[in-house]
Amino acid sequence: MELHLNLVGRRELAGQIYRQIRDRILANELRAGATVPSTRELSGRLGVSRNTVAVAYDRLVAEGFLTSRTGVGTTVNGVPPSARVAADPPSAPLRARAAWDLIPEFDDLSAAAPAYDFRAGIPDAGEFPYAAWRRLVSDELRPRAVGRGAHITPAGLLPLREALARHVAVSRGVRARVEDLIVTSGIQQAADLTAKVLLEPGDTVAVEDPGYDPPRLLFEAAGARVVGVPVDGEGLVVDALPDDARLVYVTPSHQFPLGMAMSPTRRTALLQWAERVGAVIVEDDYDSEFRYAGRPLEPLHSLDPNGRVIYAASFSKVLLPTLRLGFLVVPPTLGAAFRKAKQLTDWHTAVPLQSALARFVDDGSLARHIRRMRRLYAERHHTMRETLWREFDGLLEPVPAMAGLHLSATIAAGGPMDTGVVARAKDAGVGIDSLSRFAIRERRNGLLIGYGGIPVNHIADGLRLLRQCLPVP
């Protein structure tokens, strides 16, 4: 316990000691049960009389902050009931940029899950290969593996980049040079690095509307002018893109949140548009591993002859969001700038996790895990889709989608607002998202229903409760 006294004039010393200890207890820095130094010890540390410390302690004991017992010493009681009055934080002269006032704080998704968890973007953590992963990480935390413990290249561990280049070539048809791969801490950091490297304040960024909101908010925080572009059954409406856009952020394999894949015609048109106006395309390939029917469409990156596409992917849906592992494939002309931006951001992603993932990919564990999870999620997808068509006829209209970990459904005309349905569902123990949450201007009244985090035998019961939150119009 470090205290700092103003000894000029040596006035109010006991009061200074009292206030500093009280404030630390109120701030929960000194917790209930903690032992404070004896009056002799603290007086020696501070260079004041023992009586001065005793006066401060006596006041804290009298107010219920401390307890003094012979043979035990003086311990912290915690915050007494009389002091548990919420106080306004002290005013301070520092203020964040105005852009941050418009950005919401995100929920803690690790908080207690609802009884029926249909929230989007949550994989089944119970099916994660814990034993295999724990063994790999444990091996990487041995002295032999850690070595000198020095920082590595910001681009990421070479064995992992080599493994990822092979993996993405086989699984997605993306040809990536090892030199063009940047290991990231997920999709959000990929967007952050892109903004740092390519955007000036005031640049125009185009995003899907509705679309994934964290990257949109990040671009806004970086000072960009973000423009929402509508989507239809073929994906992003390319003809609606502003010609002054410096960057467009898209999810072509499985549009978030609606779920359709961008048609081949639109893909070609988008690449031609980017070449014509000199823009960059950020392709977020966030859950393309889980496709249940139809032939996968080629990524934009594979169709791009001119180096206009930055390919971004993560392992949040495939493995666990808490691992914070992902990667970028950038055009050769941008590699050096992205490595510098990564170094200035966090130097590099955690090395033991990179090493573990490299081995997990190379020994075939990742491919086996994806195949197993694809079967599990396909069953949930089928159950969800069939139940929605059968039980919600006239209430919800599912948006056709054959990939990913969620389905979208629009609420029938004259039906309730999606935000109200979400609130009623929460009260009933059903976690779900509204489509309108992801809109900029193109408001769609509907629901986003995830099935990654809920066992297949719970889907029917959960949807039955959700059905009760949608009164017949």
N, C-alpha and C positions, 0 to 999 in steps of 0.2 A: 504494500500500500504506500504509494508515493504521494506526499503532500507538499505543497509549495506555499511558503509564508512570505508575506511582505514585511520585512523587518525594519523598514524605515519608520523611526519613531517608536517601534515595538508596541504599537497600540492594537487592541482588539485581537490579540493572538489567539486567545481561547475561542473567540467568535469565528475566526478564520478556520481553525481546526474543526469546529462544530459544523460549519456550513459545508466544508469540503467532504467530510465523512457522510453527512446527511444527503448531499447531492448524489454521491456515489451509490448509496443505498436506494434512493429514489430511481436512479437510472439502471438499477439491477446489476451494477458493476460489482457491488458487494452483496452477495446473496445470503439468504437466511442460513444460519449455521456456521458461516465463516467466522474465524477468530481474528480479532483485531490485535495489534501489538499492545503489550502492557504499557502502562503509563511511564514506567522507567525506560523501556526500550524506545518508545516514540519520542519522549522528551530528549533522549540522547541523540536520536537521529536529527531532530529539528533544532537542537541547540536552544531549547527553552526550558523553563522550570517544570518539574514534574507536576506541580500544582496547577500550572496552566493547562496541561493535558487533562488532568483530573476534572477540572471545571467543565471542559468540553464534553468529556465522557459522561459526567453526571447529568448534564442537560440532555444528552442523547438517550440515556437510560430513562430519565423522567418522561421523555416524549414517546418512549416505546420503541425506539430504533435499535437500542442495544440492551443486552442483559448481562449483568455482572454477577458471577458466582465464585465464591471462595474455592480455591483449589482447581477451578476449571478455567478461569480467566473471563475475558469480556468477549461476547459473541454477538453476531448480528441477528436481530429478530426478523428482519424483513421490513417491509413498509407497513407501519401501523395503520389501522382503518381511518384514523383521523387525518392521515396525510394522503389518502387515496382519492384525491380530487384532481381530475384532469386539468392540467394547466396549459395555457396556450404556449407554444414554443416561443423562445425568445426571438424577437425581430432581428434580422441580419441584413447587412447592406448588399449581400451577393444575390443575384438573380440569374436564373438560367435564360438562355435565348428564348424568345417568344414561341418558337416552333415547338418547344417541349410542352408548352401549356395545352397544345391541341392533341397530344398523343396520350392515349389512355395507358394506365398501368395494367399489366396482364395478370390474369388469375394464376394462383398457385395450383397447377394441375395435379400436383402430388397430394393435395388435401384429400380428405376422406371421399372416396368415390361413391356415387349414388348406387342404390341397390341394382338398378339396371342401367349400365353405362353405355349409352349410345353416342357418346361424344366422338367427334371425328379425329382422326390422326393418332389414335392410341392403339399400338399393337398389343398383342397378348404377351404380357411380361412373364406369365406363368410358363410359357412354352420356350423361353430363352434357354439356350444350352449352357446353363450355369457351370456345371462341372468342367466341361471342356474349356470354357472361357477362363474360369478361375485358375485352371492348371497353366494355361498359356500366360496369363498375367503374372502369376506367381513366379514362373520361370524368368520373366523379364525384370523382376525386382530382386534378382540375385546379383552379388557383386560382379560375377563374370559377365553378365549381360549389361549391367549399368556401366561398367568400365570407369572412365574418368568422370562420368556424369556431366559432360560438357554439353552446351547447346548444339543442336544440329542445324542443318540448313532450313530456312523457313519453308521451303517447298515441301518438306516432309521427308521421312525416312525413305531412302532409296529402295530397299526391298519392298516396302509397301507400295510405292509408286509403280514399281515393276509389276507387282501382283495386281494392282488396280487396272493397269493398262491391259493386261491379259484378260482380266475379268470383264471389263466393259466392252472389249472387242468381241468376246464370245457371247455375252448375255445381251448386249444392246447394239452390236455392230458399229460401235464408235471406235474409230482408229485414233489412238492418242499416243503421241510420243511421251516418253517418260519426262522429258524436259518441259513438257507443257502441262504437267499435272501439278496441282497445288493441293495439299492435304489441308482441310479446313475443320473448324469446329461446328460443322453443320451448315445448312442452307443459309441461315441468317448471316453467318460470317461471310459466306460467299457473296451475298448481296452487299454487305458492308465493304468488302475489299473492292468489289466492282465500282461502288460509288466513289471510294477514295481514289481509284486509279483513273476513272473516266469522266466523272461529273464535276462541272463547275457550278457554283451557286447560280440558280436561275435557269439551268438547263431543263429541257422538257423531257420527262420520262413517261412512257405509255405503259399502262398496266391493264390487265383484264378487269372487266366490270360486269358481274361480281368477280372477285379474285381474292387471292391469299393476301391478307392484310399486313402481316409483319414486314415483308419487304417494302410494300407501299409506304408504310409509316417510316421505315428507315430512310427511304429516298426523300421523303418530305423533311425529315429531321436534318438531312444533309443539305437542305436548301434548294432541292429540285422542285420544279413545277410539275406535279403529277397529274396526268390526264387519264381518266378512265375510258376504256374503249369497249364497246359492247361485244358480247359473244352470242352466237346462235348455234344451231345444230351442227355446224361444221367447225366450231371453235371461234377464235378471234376474228372479228370482222376487219379484214385488212384494209378495206376501202375507207374505214373510219379512222385510221391512224393519222395523227397530225404529221405533216411533212417536216416540222421543225423538231421532231423527237430525236434526241441523241441516243436513247436507249429504249427498248421495249422488253418487258419481263413477261414471259408466257409459260404456261404448263401444257404443252401440246399433246403429251401422251395420255393425260387423264386430267382434263381441265378442272381446276379447283375453283369453286366447290361443285359445279354442276355435273362433271363426270364424263362429258363426251371427249372423244379424241379429235384432234384437228385433222381435217380431211387432207389428202394429198394435194388437192388443188390449192387450198389455203396455205399449205406449207411452202409450195413453190412461190405463191404470190407474196408471202411474207419475206422470203429470201430475196426476191426481186426488189421489193420495196426497200429493204435494208441497204441493198447495193445502190439503189437509185438515190436515196437521201443521205447515204453515208452513216447509217446508224448501226448500233450493235444490238444483237438479240441475246438475251439471257434465257437459256432453256433450262427450266427447273423440271428435272425428270424424277419426281419425288417418290413415286411408288409403282413404277412401271414393271417391277418384278412380278407383281401380282395381277396377271391377266388371265381371265378364265375362259375366254372364247375368242375366236377370230384371230387373224394374223396380226402380230404386232407391226405397227407402222414404223418406218425408219425415223430415227431422231433427226431433228433439224440439222444437228451437227454433221451427220453422215451425208446429208444432201447439200451441204454448204461448200461451194467451190472457191469462195473468196475470203474465207477467214473472218466472217461476220458474226459467228455464233460462239458464245461462251456456254459450255455445257456444265451444269451443276447437278450434283446428286448427293445424297446422304444415306446413312445407315440407320436413321431414326425409326423408319417403319420396318426395315428388314431385321434389325437387331433391337436396340433400345434407344429411345430419345436421350436418356441420361448419359449415354456414352459420349455424345457430342462429337461424332465423327462423320466427315463428309469429304468431298473433293470437288475440284474444278478442273476442267480442261479448257485452257485458254489459247488463243491464237499465238503463234511464235513471237509476233511483234510485241505482245503484252507480257510475256513471261517475266522479264526482269522487273518490270514495274509491280506486278502482283507479288513477286517474292519480297520486294522492298516493303510493300504495304503490309504483307503478312508479318514481316519482322517487326515493323513499328507497332503493329496491333497487339500481338502477344508472343512474338518471336517464332514459336512453332507450337503445334498441337502436342499434347502429352505423349512423350516417346514410348513409355511402356505399353500404352494402348495401341499406338501405331504398330509396334513390333508384334503384339499379340494378334492384331487384325491381319497383318501380313501373313503370318503362319496360318491363321484361320482360313484365309482365302486360298493359300497355296496347297494346303493339305486336303482341300475339297470340302471342309466343314461348312463353309458359307453356302456353297451350291446345294449341299444336302439339306441344310436348314431351310433355304428358300423353297426347295421342292416340297418339303414337309409342310411348311406354313402355307404354301399355295393351295395344297389340298384342304387344309383346315379352313382357310379363309374362303375358298370356293364353296364349301358346304354352307358356310354362314351367309355368303352372298346370295346363294340360291334360296335359302330359307327366308332371308329378309325380303328378297324381291317377290317371291311367291306370296308371302304373307301380306305384303303391302298391296299387291294387285287384288288379292282375295278379300281382305278384311277392311280395306280403306277405299273401296270403290265409291266414287262420288265425293270423297273427302280429300284425298291426296292423289296426285298424278306423278308417279315415279319418272324420273328422267333416265332414259336408257343409258346404261353404262356397264361395261364388262371388265372392269379392272379396279384395283385399289382397295381401300378399306372402308369406304362409305358409299352411300347412295343419297341422292337428292330427290326431293319430291315437292312439287308446288302444291299449295293449298287451293282448293277449288274456289272459283269466283263466288263471292258472298260469304266465304268462310271466315273464321277468326283470324286476327293478325298473328303472325308467327311468334312475335315476342311474347304475346299473352299465352300462347300454347306452351312455349318454353318455360315460362314462370309456373304455370299450372302443373306441367310435367315434373318440374323440380320438386314441388310440394308432394307429388305422388311417388317420389323416389326414382324418377326417370331422368337421366342426364341426356340432353340433346342440344343441338345448336340451331339457330335460325338462319335462313338464307339471307335475310335482309341485313344481317350483321356484316356481310362481306361486300355490300353494295356501296358504290360511290354515288352514282346517279341512277343506274339501271336497277331499281328496286324490284326484287322478286319476293313474293310472299310465299314462303315455303320452309321446309325443314331439311337439315343436314343430319343424316342418320348413320352413325358409324357402327361397324360390327367387328372391328379388330379386337376390342377389349372385352367382349361379352361371349361367354360360352354359347354354343349353338342351342343347347337345351333351355336357355334362358330367354331366347329371342322372342318366342311366342308370348310368354307371360309379360315381358316388358312392353311389347307392342300392344298387348291387350290393355294395359294401363294407359299407354299413350292414346289409344283409340278413345278412351273416356275423356281425354282432354280436348278432343275435337268434336264439339257438338255439331249435330246435323244442321246445315244452314237452312 
